[in-house]
Amino acid sequence: MKKFLLILMSLLIVMSAFACQKQNDAPNEKSDANETNQTNEIDEPDHTDEGALIPAVMVDGKLYKDTGCLNNLVTCGTMDGKIEKVVPTSEFPKNDGESNFDKCEYQYAGDGFLTVYYEGKYLLFSTGDIWDETKKYVANFTGTVEEVVYDESAKAATMLRIKDIEVPKEFKYVFGKNTEYPNPFLVKLDNVVVQKDREPIDAKEIEGKKVTVYFDGTAHNTELTSSALITIDSAYEVEVLD
């Protein structure tokens, strides 16, 4: 009898432990499911518009597209109008007062050009793609390439040292109170196009050449008290003149 009771008690203990284990497992399964859902939500990439077109606005029946440059001839002024309606980034505007990127303001520039004021910047938009006209609005200077800094490990030119600097009067403001430029400028070549007659050219070949550098109007070390060379790290392109 005692043996029977011992066996019965052992069975009851085992069954009780099994039941407890099942109860404890249920929350864990739910927790695992929640964790899986949370992980999926975190790992899921944000939606991107793969078919996004170049930023553009429609004004007076003309489609103006972003040139990728700033209009450095404009530093202030009253805007001529506003863009209030936004169409999808995968479409070009079809009606006046529309853009395909965001609401903004605009100011008329020269024929075929529009200055778009957006996020504190004066962006240059145009109806065509003529660099000879576009570059008139872009900050630039001319000089002679004194040295091409070449990175052997990267197998690429990384910087130009340019002397005999000449700055158009309309862009002298970029360099602060500097009105003369006896010292060379440094130009970083990260993602910068070096070209002659609109054809790409290897930067290693332009030492001693006269060039014009087009940039976004940002220059460093322009203080009169600075002993460092004026540096440009936001150039659009370097145009070889000879």
GUSE-554750 format. One record per residue: residue in three letters; residue number from 1; x, y, z of N, C-alpha, C in turn. Coordinates in steps of 0.02 Angstrom, whole numbers, plus 50000, padded with zeros to 5 digits. Last residue first. Layout:
<nodes>
<'ALA', NUM, <X, Y, Z>, <X, Y, Z>, <X, Y, Z>>
...
</nodes>
This chain:
<nodes>
<'ASP', 242, <52182, 53807, 46456>, <52234, 53801, 46403>, <52268, 53733, 46406>>
<'LEU', 241, <52079, 53792, 46548>, <52072, 53843, 46497>, <52125, 53839, 46442>>
<'VAL', 240, <51981, 53674, 46629>, <52048, 53689, 46604>, <52042, 53736, 46545>>
<'GLU', 239, <51877, 53688, 46765>, <51879, 53695, 46692>, <51949, 53716, 46670>>
<'VAL', 238, <51814, 53591, 46887>, <51874, 53629, 46869>, <51878, 53629, 46793>>
<'GLU', 237, <51659, 53596, 46982>, <51703, 53572, 46928>, <51763, 53618, 46919>>
<'TYR', 236, <51614, 53621, 47112>, <51572, 53583, 47065>, <51617, 53553, 47010>>
<'ALA', 235, <51688, 53616, 47275>, <51690, 53634, 47204>, <51642, 53591, 47164>>
<'SER', 234, <51706, 53624, 47414>, <51639, 53613, 47386>, <51636, 53635, 47313>>
<'ASP', 233, <51817, 53666, 47478>, <51803, 53594, 47481>, <51734, 53577, 47453>>
<'ILE', 232, <51945, 53777, 47468>, <51880, 53763, 47439>, <51868, 53687, 47441>>
<'THR', 231, <52039, 53884, 47573>, <52024, 53816, 47550>, <51953, 53810, 47525>>
<'ILE', 230, <52175, 53988, 47598>, <52104, 53985, 47582>, <52090, 53918, 47549>>
<'LEU', 229, <52298, 53932, 47715>, <52279, 53949, 47646>, <52203, 53944, 47638>>
<'ALA', 228, <52320, 54010, 47876>, <52307, 53952, 47833>, <52285, 53974, 47764>>
<'SER', 227, <52322, 54118, 47952>, <52385, 54102, 47919>, <52377, 54042, 47872>>
<'SER', 226, <52200, 54245, 47971>, <52215, 54173, 47963>, <52281, 54163, 47926>>
<'THR', 225, <52162, 54374, 47973>, <52211, 54354, 48023>, <52233, 54281, 48016>>
<'LEU', 224, <52064, 54383, 47880>, <52127, 54417, 47865>, <52182, 54396, 47913>>
<'GLU', 223, <51978, 54232, 47843>, <51991, 54287, 47889>, <52060, 54317, 47874>>
<'THR', 222, <51959, 54121, 47765>, <51957, 54186, 47731>, <51971, 54245, 47778>>
<'ASN', 221, <51950, 53983, 47789>, <52011, 54020, 47806>, <52015, 54088, 47770>>
<'HIS', 220, <51846, 53927, 47652>, <51871, 53923, 47720>, <51937, 53961, 47728>>
<'ALA', 219, <51698, 53962, 47560>, <51771, 53962, 47563>, <51792, 53963, 47636>>
<'THR', 218, <51562, 53932, 47458>, <51588, 53922, 47526>, <51665, 53918, 47523>>
<'GLY', 217, <51514, 53934, 47331>, <51517, 53998, 47367>, <51542, 53993, 47438>>
<'ASP', 216, <51521, 53814, 47265>, <51456, 53835, 47291>, <51457, 53900, 47332>>
<'PHE', 215, <51623, 53837, 47114>, <51606, 53807, 47179>, <51543, 53839, 47207>>
<'TYR', 214, <51739, 53818, 46985>, <51670, 53836, 47002>, <51651, 53800, 47066>>
<'VAL', 213, <51891, 53876, 46930>, <51859, 53831, 46978>, <51790, 53859, 46995>>
<'THR', 212, <51985, 53876, 46785>, <51932, 53910, 46822>, <51898, 53859, 46866>>
<'VAL', 211, <52163, 53873, 46750>, <52097, 53842, 46761>, <52049, 53891, 46792>>
<'LYS', 210, <52312, 53842, 46664>, <52266, 53892, 46690>, <52196, 53862, 46694>>
<'LYS', 209, <52435, 53719, 46712>, <52381, 53743, 46669>, <52339, 53798, 46704>>
<'GLY', 208, <52523, 53665, 46800>, <52548, 53718, 46758>, <52495, 53748, 46712>>
<'GLU', 207, <52442, 53509, 46793>, <52491, 53551, 46828>, <52521, 53601, 46779>>
<'ILE', 206, <52355, 53422, 46731>, <52340, 53494, 46727>, <52389, 53538, 46766>>
<'GLU', 205, <52360, 53285, 46738>, <52387, 53316, 46678>, <52381, 53392, 46678>>
<'LYS', 204, <52293, 53238, 46846>, <52366, 53233, 46848>, <52398, 53273, 46790>>
<'ALA', 203, <52160, 53240, 46812>, <52186, 53297, 46851>, <52262, 53296, 46854>>
<'ASP', 202, <52110, 53197, 46651>, <52143, 53173, 46712>, <52175, 53232, 46748>>
<'ILE', 201, <51954, 53261, 46595>, <52026, 53257, 46587>, <52056, 53235, 46654>>
<'PRO', 200, <51801, 53260, 46500>, <51839, 53245, 46561>, <51913, 53239, 46547>>
<'GLU', 199, <51749, 53397, 46402>, <51772, 53328, 46402>, <51813, 53315, 46465>>
<'ARG', 198, <51722, 53531, 46390>, <51668, 53487, 46411>, <51685, 53413, 46407>>
<'ASP', 197, <51848, 53587, 46374>, <51802, 53586, 46317>, <51746, 53536, 46328>>
<'LYS', 196, <51900, 53490, 46505>, <51922, 53539, 46456>, <51878, 53532, 46395>>
<'GLN', 195, <51877, 53455, 46680>, <51862, 53449, 46610>, <51893, 53504, 46568>>
<'VAL', 194, <51842, 53370, 46824>, <51895, 53409, 46792>, <51887, 53400, 46717>>
<'VAL', 193, <51721, 53366, 46948>, <51734, 53353, 46878>, <51791, 53398, 46854>>
<'VAL', 192, <51736, 53297, 47109>, <51740, 53357, 47068>, <51757, 53338, 46996>>
<'ASN', 191, <51739, 53210, 47219>, <51681, 53210, 47173>, <51679, 53273, 47130>>
<'ASP', 190, <51861, 53303, 47294>, <51812, 53250, 47307>, <51751, 53259, 47262>>
<'LEU', 189, <51969, 53391, 47284>, <51940, 53362, 47223>, <51891, 53305, 47235>>
<'LYS', 188, <51998, 53551, 47355>, <51990, 53479, 47364>, <51951, 53451, 47305>>
<'VAL', 187, <52109, 53676, 47329>, <52044, 53651, 47306>, <52042, 53576, 47313>>
<'LEU', 186, <52187, 53816, 47399>, <52184, 53744, 47396>, <52113, 53723, 47376>>
<'PHE', 185, <52271, 53958, 47330>, <52211, 53927, 47357>, <52219, 53851, 47353>>
<'PRO', 184, <52422, 54051, 47372>, <52384, 54002, 47333>, <52319, 53982, 47369>>
<'ASN', 183, <52426, 54229, 47407>, <52441, 54159, 47424>, <52397, 54111, 47383>>
<'PRO', 182, <52376, 54350, 47367>, <52447, 54335, 47352>, <52464, 54262, 47365>>
<'TYR', 181, <52247, 54420, 47329>, <52257, 54349, 47343>, <52328, 54328, 47326>>
<'GLU', 180, <52145, 54552, 47391>, <52203, 54529, 47353>, <52219, 54458, 47375>>
<'THR', 179, <52041, 54563, 47472>, <52033, 54593, 47406>, <52092, 54577, 47361>>
<'ASN', 178, <51957, 54497, 47606>, <52014, 54486, 47561>, <52000, 54516, 47493>>
<'LYS', 177, <51845, 54503, 47679>, <51881, 54566, 47670>, <51944, 54558, 47628>>
<'GLY', 176, <51765, 54369, 47596>, <51765, 54417, 47651>, <51802, 54481, 47634>>
<'PHE', 175, <51750, 54293, 47484>, <51813, 54289, 47520>, <51821, 54343, 47573>>
<'VAL', 174, <51629, 54326, 47428>, <51638, 54258, 47455>, <51699, 54253, 47500>>
<'TYR', 173, <51642, 54448, 47369>, <51612, 54446, 47436>, <51622, 54378, 47469>>
<'LYS', 172, <51683, 54426, 47240>, <51734, 54442, 47290>, <51707, 54437, 47361>>
<'PHE', 171, <51595, 54408, 47138>, <51602, 54353, 47185>, <51656, 54366, 47238>>
<'GLU', 170, <51599, 54516, 47057>, <51534, 54499, 47084>, <51537, 54442, 47135>>
<'LYS', 169, <51731, 54520, 47010>, <51710, 54567, 47063>, <51644, 54548, 47095>>
<'PRO', 168, <51816, 54363, 46998>, <51769, 54412, 46970>, <51741, 54457, 47025>>
<'VAL', 167, <51982, 54341, 47047>, <51913, 54330, 47066>, <51868, 54383, 47034>>
<'GLU', 166, <52131, 54255, 47022>, <52090, 54311, 46999>, <52017, 54294, 47014>>
<'ILE', 165, <52288, 54200, 47083>, <52215, 54199, 47087>, <52183, 54264, 47062>>
<'ASP', 164, <52414, 54133, 47076>, <52395, 54187, 47030>, <52319, 54194, 47025>>
<'LYS', 163, <52386, 53953, 47108>, <52416, 54019, 47120>, <52390, 54070, 47069>>
<'ILE', 162, <52326, 53810, 47188>, <52318, 53856, 47132>, <52344, 53925, 47150>>
<'ARG', 161, <52334, 53645, 47212>, <52361, 53706, 47241>, <52365, 53756, 47183>>
<'LEU', 160, <52210, 53520, 47227>, <52249, 53564, 47184>, <52273, 53623, 47226>>
<'MET', 159, <52191, 53348, 47278>, <52189, 53419, 47292>, <52231, 53457, 47240>>
<'THR', 158, <52192, 53216, 47236>, <52147, 53234, 47292>, <52142, 53309, 47304>>
<'ALA', 157, <52199, 53100, 47106>, <52218, 53167, 47129>, <52168, 53188, 47182>>
<'ALA', 156, <52222, 52925, 47140>, <52181, 52981, 47118>, <52210, 53046, 47144>>
<'LYS', 155, <52253, 52804, 47204>, <52264, 52812, 47132>, <52221, 52869, 47104>>
<'ALA', 154, <52254, 52783, 47336>, <52188, 52789, 47305>, <52192, 52794, 47229>>
<'SER', 153, <52391, 52780, 47355>, <52350, 52723, 47378>, <52282, 52723, 47346>>
<'GLU', 152, <52434, 52902, 47305>, <52455, 52841, 47272>, <52411, 52782, 47292>>
<'ASP', 151, <52360, 53048, 47277>, <52359, 52995, 47328>, <52375, 52929, 47293>>
<'TYR', 150, <52430, 53203, 47235>, <52407, 53138, 47211>, <52413, 53086, 47266>>
<'VAL', 149, <52406, 53370, 47204>, <52420, 53322, 47257>, <52388, 53255, 47237>>
<'VAL', 148, <52479, 53473, 47092>, <52425, 53424, 47097>, <52444, 53373, 47150>>
<'GLU', 147, <52519, 53646, 47092>, <52535, 53577, 47113>, <52471, 53535, 47113>>
<'GLU', 146, <52477, 53758, 47025>, <52546, 53754, 47046>, <52567, 53683, 47064>>
<'VAL', 145, <52373, 53808, 46904>, <52384, 53750, 46948>, <52459, 53744, 46963>>
<'THR', 144, <52320, 53974, 46909>, <52364, 53925, 46878>, <52379, 53869, 46927>>
<'GLY', 143, <52149, 54037, 46904>, <52218, 54036, 46926>, <52258, 53982, 46889>>
<'THR', 142, <51990, 54107, 46945>, <52037, 54081, 46896>, <52108, 54084, 46923>>
<'PHE', 141, <51834, 54067, 47024>, <51896, 54105, 47021>, <51941, 54070, 46970>>
<'ASN', 140, <51657, 54081, 47063>, <51716, 54051, 47031>, <51777, 54095, 47039>>
<'ALA', 139, <51484, 54049, 47086>, <51546, 54077, 47113>, <51606, 54041, 47081>>
<'VAL', 138, <51370, 54059, 46950>, <51406, 54016, 46999>, <51472, 54048, 47021>>
<'TYR', 137, <51309, 54118, 46846>, <51278, 54129, 46912>, <51318, 54095, 46968>>
<'LYS', 136, <51375, 54076, 46735>, <51376, 54148, 46750>, <51349, 54164, 46819>>
<'LYS', 135, <51348, 53943, 46715>, <51407, 53960, 46755>, <51413, 54034, 46770>>
<'THR', 134, <51236, 53939, 46628>, <51228, 53923, 46700>, <51287, 53950, 46741>>
<'GLU', 133, <51288, 53962, 46502>, <51243, 54011, 46531>, <51238, 54001, 46607>>
<'ASP', 132, <51369, 53853, 46483>, <51397, 53919, 46469>, <51353, 53975, 46497>>
<'TRP', 131, <51282, 53744, 46504>, <51330, 53763, 46555>, <51358, 53833, 46545>>
<'ILE', 130, <51121, 53719, 46480>, <51176, 53751, 46445>, <51226, 53778, 46496>>
<'ASP', 129, <50992, 53657, 46484>, <51051, 53627, 46515>, <51113, 53653, 46479>>
<'GLY', 128, <50839, 53746, 46527>, <50883, 53707, 46483>, <50941, 53678, 46521>>
<'THR', 127, <50776, 53815, 46622>, <50734, 53780, 46574>, <50775, 53737, 46527>>
<'SER', 126, <50839, 53802, 46793>, <50839, 53828, 46724>, <50794, 53786, 46679>>
<'PHE', 125, <50883, 53858, 46958>, <50844, 53815, 46914>, <50845, 53845, 46844>>
<'LEU', 124, <50983, 53869, 47096>, <50976, 53892, 47027>, <50940, 53839, 46985>>
<'LEU', 123, <50937, 53913, 47262>, <50952, 53862, 47212>, <50941, 53889, 47142>>
<'TYR', 122, <50984, 53981, 47399>, <50960, 54006, 47335>, <50982, 53958, 47280>>
<'LYS', 121, <50928, 53918, 47559>, <50976, 53921, 47504>, <50943, 53947, 47440>>
<'GLY', 120, <50835, 53894, 47658>, <50887, 53943, 47671>, <50939, 53950, 47616>>
<'GLU', 119, <50747, 53802, 47600>, <50787, 53782, 47658>, <50847, 53828, 47667>>
<'TYR', 118, <50747, 53890, 47451>, <50724, 53830, 47485>, <50773, 53811, 47540>>
<'TYR', 117, <50711, 53986, 47317>, <50732, 53991, 47387>, <50702, 53934, 47426>>
<'VAL', 116, <50768, 53980, 47157>, <50720, 53949, 47202>, <50747, 53952, 47273>>
<'THR', 115, <50780, 54079, 47020>, <50811, 54067, 47085>, <50757, 54039, 47131>>
<'LEU', 114, <50785, 54032, 46851>, <50743, 54048, 46909>, <50784, 54033, 46972>>
<'PHE', 113, <50808, 54061, 46676>, <50832, 54043, 46742>, <50786, 54068, 46797>>
<'GLY', 112, <50771, 54111, 46554>, <50778, 54039, 46560>, <50801, 54015, 46628>>
<'ASP', 111, <50854, 54260, 46577>, <50811, 54224, 46532>, <50824, 54148, 46537>>
<'GLY', 110, <50895, 54275, 46755>, <50900, 54292, 46684>, <50854, 54249, 46642>>
<'ALA', 109, <50768, 54257, 46876>, <50838, 54272, 46863>, <50842, 54293, 46789>>
<'TYR', 108, <50635, 54280, 46992>, <50658, 54277, 46922>, <50731, 54295, 46917>>
<'GLN', 107, <50618, 54177, 47131>, <50634, 54244, 47107>, <50659, 54237, 47035>>
<'TYR', 106, <50512, 54082, 47243>, <50556, 54091, 47186>, <50564, 54164, 47168>>
<'GLU', 105, <50489, 53963, 47376>, <50479, 54029, 47346>, <50527, 54035, 47287>>
<'CYS', 104, <50400, 53806, 47408>, <50459, 53850, 47407>, <50440, 53918, 47380>>
<'LYS', 103, <50357, 53638, 47448>, <50337, 53708, 47441>, <50399, 53752, 47446>>
<'ASP', 102, <50440, 53506, 47356>, <50415, 53537, 47417>, <50390, 53607, 47400>>
<'PHE', 101, <50449, 53428, 47234>, <50491, 53412, 47293>, <50465, 53443, 47357>>
<'ASN', 100, <50390, 53468, 47119>, <50389, 53396, 47133>, <50434, 53378, 47192>>
<'SER', 99, <50274, 53606, 47113>, <50342, 53578, 47116>, <50336, 53504, 47129>>
<'GLU', 98, <50169, 53733, 47040>, <50181, 53665, 47064>, <50256, 53650, 47067>>
<'GLY', 97, <50136, 53851, 46977>, <50133, 53849, 47049>, <50143, 53781, 47079>>
<'ASP', 96, <50058, 53786, 46830>, <50092, 53840, 46865>, <50084, 53834, 46941>>
<'ASN', 95, <50069, 53609, 46798>, <50031, 53671, 46806>, <50072, 53723, 46844>>
<'LYS', 94, <50150, 53501, 46800>, <50117, 53516, 46737>, <50079, 53582, 46739>>
<'PRO', 93, <50304, 53436, 46866>, <50246, 53480, 46871>, <50216, 53495, 46802>>
<'PHE', 92, <50344, 53264, 46840>, <50363, 53334, 46831>, <50299, 53376, 46838>>
<'GLU', 91, <50346, 53129, 46960>, <50315, 53167, 46906>, <50348, 53236, 46900>>
<'SER', 90, <50395, 53072, 47071>, <50402, 53033, 47010>, <50372, 53068, 46949>>
<'THR', 89, <50359, 53149, 47176>, <50428, 53156, 47152>, <50440, 53117, 47088>>
<'PRO', 88, <50192, 53218, 47155>, <50239, 53164, 47172>, <50308, 53174, 47142>>
<'VAL', 87, <50175, 53398, 47184>, <50155, 53336, 47151>, <50206, 53282, 47170>>
<'VAL', 86, <50119, 53531, 47282>, <50172, 53482, 47272>, <50144, 53419, 47239>>
<'LYS', 85, <50089, 53706, 47282>, <50064, 53638, 47271>, <50121, 53591, 47254>>
<'GLU', 84, <50151, 53828, 47297>, <50109, 53804, 47352>, <50086, 53732, 47344>>
<'ILE', 83, <50278, 53935, 47274>, <50254, 53870, 47249>, <50216, 53838, 47306>>
<'LYS', 82, <50271, 54112, 47253>, <50275, 54052, 47295>, <50250, 53991, 47258>>
<'GLY', 81, <50370, 54255, 47195>, <50311, 54211, 47200>, <50324, 54151, 47244>>
<'ASP', 80, <50480, 54336, 47206>, <50427, 54356, 47159>, <50365, 54313, 47164>>
<'MET', 79, <50563, 54390, 47356>, <50542, 54338, 47309>, <50484, 54362, 47266>>
<'THR', 78, <50683, 54513, 47383>, <50612, 54494, 47389>, <50595, 54443, 47335>>
<'GLY', 77, <50848, 54478, 47449>, <50800, 54506, 47402>, <50730, 54479, 47412>>
<'CYS', 76, <51011, 54399, 47444>, <50951, 54421, 47479>, <50901, 54446, 47426>>
<'THR', 75, <51104, 54352, 47360>, <51116, 54340, 47432>, <51058, 54363, 47474>>
<'VAL', 74, <51144, 54298, 47201>, <51089, 54319, 47245>, <51107, 54302, 47317>>
<'LEU', 73, <51245, 54243, 47136>, <51234, 54313, 47122>, <51180, 54342, 47167>>
<'ASN', 72, <51246, 54109, 47159>, <51287, 54150, 47203>, <51284, 54224, 47187>>
<'ASN', 71, <51138, 53990, 47158>, <51144, 54054, 47124>, <51182, 54101, 47170>>
<'LEU', 70, <51207, 53824, 47162>, <51176, 53881, 47196>, <51184, 53943, 47152>>
<'CYS', 69, <51167, 53681, 47058>, <51211, 53735, 47082>, <51171, 53787, 47121>>
<'GLY', 68, <51080, 53596, 47002>, <51128, 53567, 47049>, <51177, 53618, 47077>>
<'THR', 67, <50980, 53645, 46928>, <51045, 53638, 46894>, <51096, 53602, 46938>>
<'ASP', 66, <50814, 53592, 46924>, <50871, 53607, 46966>, <50936, 53596, 46928>>
<'LYS', 65, <50709, 53661, 46795>, <50739, 53604, 46830>, <50801, 53627, 46869>>
<'TYR', 64, <50554, 53729, 46751>, <50623, 53744, 46772>, <50649, 53685, 46813>>
<'LEU', 63, <50441, 53745, 46626>, <50467, 53697, 46675>, <50540, 53713, 46689>>
<'LYS', 62, <50320, 53874, 46606>, <50387, 53847, 46590>, <50409, 53800, 46646>>
<'GLY', 61, <50204, 53938, 46641>, <50201, 53890, 46587>, <50268, 53860, 46568>>
<'ASP', 60, <50243, 54013, 46753>, <50225, 54047, 46690>, <50227, 53999, 46630>>
<'VAL', 59, <50326, 53876, 46819>, <50311, 53947, 46828>, <50298, 53978, 46760>>
<'MET', 58, <50354, 53729, 46903>, <50321, 53757, 46843>, <50301, 53829, 46859>>
<'VAL', 57, <50506, 53647, 46953>, <50447, 53689, 46967>, <50418, 53714, 46901>>
<'ALA', 56, <50599, 53503, 47012>, <50576, 53549, 46960>, <50516, 53589, 46984>>
<'PRO', 55, <50724, 53381, 47044>, <50679, 53433, 47070>, <50662, 53484, 47015>>
<'ILE', 54, <50721, 53233, 46944>, <50758, 53292, 46964>, <50708, 53345, 46990>>
<'LEU', 53, <50616, 53101, 47011>, <50645, 53140, 46957>, <50684, 53199, 46986>>
<'ALA', 52, <50609, 52940, 47081>, <50610, 53012, 47092>, <50646, 53047, 47035>>
<'GLY', 51, <50591, 52803, 47085>, <50578, 52837, 47022>, <50579, 52913, 47028>>
<'GLU', 50, <50608, 52763, 47214>, <50661, 52746, 47167>, <50652, 52783, 47101>>
<'ASP', 49, <50575, 52825, 47356>, <50547, 52835, 47289>, <50603, 52824, 47237>>
<'THR', 48, <50566, 52716, 47495>, <50604, 52763, 47454>, <50573, 52767, 47385>>
<'HIS', 47, <50518, 52679, 47660>, <50498, 52681, 47590>, <50539, 52733, 47553>>
<'ASP', 46, <50640, 52607, 47767>, <50593, 52660, 47751>, <50578, 52658, 47677>>
<'PRO', 45, <50650, 52428, 47798>, <50677, 52492, 47774>, <50622, 52542, 47760>>
<'GLU', 44, <50632, 52338, 47944>, <50599, 52355, 47881>, <50622, 52423, 47857>>
<'ASP', 43, <50686, 52321, 48068>, <50728, 52305, 48011>, <50697, 52327, 47945>>
<'ILE', 42, <50581, 52357, 48153>, <50643, 52395, 48155>, <50684, 52384, 48091>>
<'GLU', 41, <50485, 52262, 48124>, <50469, 52333, 48116>, <50532, 52375, 48113>>
<'ASN', 40, <50551, 52144, 48157>, <50531, 52156, 48088>, <50517, 52229, 48075>>
<'THR', 39, <50563, 52161, 48295>, <50623, 52158, 48254>, <50607, 52172, 48181>>
<'GLN', 38, <50431, 52157, 48334>, <50468, 52218, 48344>, <50531, 52220, 48300>>
<'ASN', 37, <50400, 52024, 48299>, <50365, 52079, 48267>, <50404, 52143, 48273>>
<'THR', 36, <50487, 51956, 48387>, <50494, 51948, 48315>, <50461, 52005, 48278>>
<'GLU', 35, <50436, 51996, 48509>, <50504, 52015, 48492>, <50516, 52010, 48417>>
<'ASN', 34, <50311, 51936, 48504>, <50316, 52009, 48507>, <50385, 52032, 48485>>
<'ALA', 33, <50352, 51803, 48504>, <50314, 51829, 48447>, <50319, 51904, 48445>>
<'ASP', 32, <50412, 51794, 48628>, <50452, 51782, 48569>, <50418, 51810, 48507>>
<'SER', 31, <50300, 51818, 48708>, <50356, 51865, 48709>, <50399, 51858, 48648>>
<'LYS', 30, <50229, 51703, 48682>, <50200, 51768, 48664>, <50254, 51820, 48661>>
<'GLU', 29, <50314, 51609, 48734>, <50297, 51605, 48664>, <50270, 51672, 48640>>
<'ASN', 28, <50314, 51649, 48867>, <50376, 51653, 48829>, <50362, 51651, 48755>>
<'PRO', 27, <50182, 51624, 48908>, <50205, 51693, 48903>, <50269, 51699, 48862>>
<'ALA', 26, <50190, 51477, 48896>, <50144, 51518, 48857>, <50166, 51591, 48852>>
<'ASP', 25, <50277, 51420, 48988>, <50297, 51424, 48918>, <50254, 51472, 48879>>
<'ASN', 24, <50211, 51418, 49108>, <50267, 51464, 49101>, <50288, 51472, 49029>>
<'GLN', 23, <50119, 51319, 49084>, <50095, 51386, 49098>, <50151, 51437, 49088>>
<'LYS', 22, <50205, 51211, 49065>, <50163, 51232, 49009>, <50139, 51304, 49020>>
<'GLN', 21, <50259, 51198, 49194>, <50303, 51214, 49138>, <50264, 51240, 49079>>
<'CYS', 20, <50147, 51162, 49265>, <50179, 51226, 49279>, <50224, 51248, 49221>>
<'ALA', 19, <50126, 51034, 49211>, <50075, 51086, 49202>, <50104, 51155, 49214>>
<'PHE', 18, <50241, 50970, 49256>, <50230, 50977, 49183>, <50180, 51032, 49169>>
<'ALA', 17, <50221, 50972, 49393>, <50279, 51008, 49365>, <50270, 51020, 49291>>
<'SER', 16, <50109, 50889, 49401>, <50105, 50959, 49424>, <50162, 51000, 49394>>
<'MET', 15, <50159, 50768, 49355>, <50106, 50801, 49317>, <50100, 50874, 49336>>
<'VAL', 14, <50253, 50742, 49457>, <50275, 50749, 49388>, <50224, 50787, 49347>>
<'ILE', 13, <50168, 50731, 49569>, <50220, 50782, 49568>, <50243, 50796, 49496>>
<'LEU', 12, <50089, 50621, 49532>, <50058, 50686, 49543>, <50109, 50742, 49540>>
<'LEU', 11, <50186, 50520, 49530>, <50151, 50538, 49469>, <50120, 50607, 49474>>
<'SER', 10, <50220, 50517, 49666>, <50271, 50534, 49616>, <50239, 50556, 49550>>
<'MET', 9, <50101, 50474, 49721>, <50126, 50541, 49738>, <50178, 50563, 49687>>
<'LEU', 8, <50097, 50344, 49669>, <50044, 50392, 49653>, <50067, 50463, 49665>>
<'ILE', 7, <50209, 50286, 49729>, <50205, 50292, 49655>, <50155, 50344, 49635>>
<'LEU', 6, <50170, 50294, 49862>, <50230, 50329, 49840>, <50230, 50339, 49764>>
<'LEU', 5, <50057, 50212, 49862>, <50049, 50284, 49877>, <50111, 50323, 49854>>
<'PHE', 4, <50117, 50089, 49835>, <50068, 50116, 49788>, <50061, 50191, 49798>>
<'LYS', 3, <50194, 50072, 49950>, <50227, 50076, 49885>, <50182, 50108, 49833>>
<'LYS', 2, <50094, 50061, 50044>, <50139, 50119, 50047>, <50175, 50129, 49980>>
<'MET', 1, <50042, 49940, 50000>, <50000, 50000, 50000>, <50044, 50063, 50000>>
</nodes>
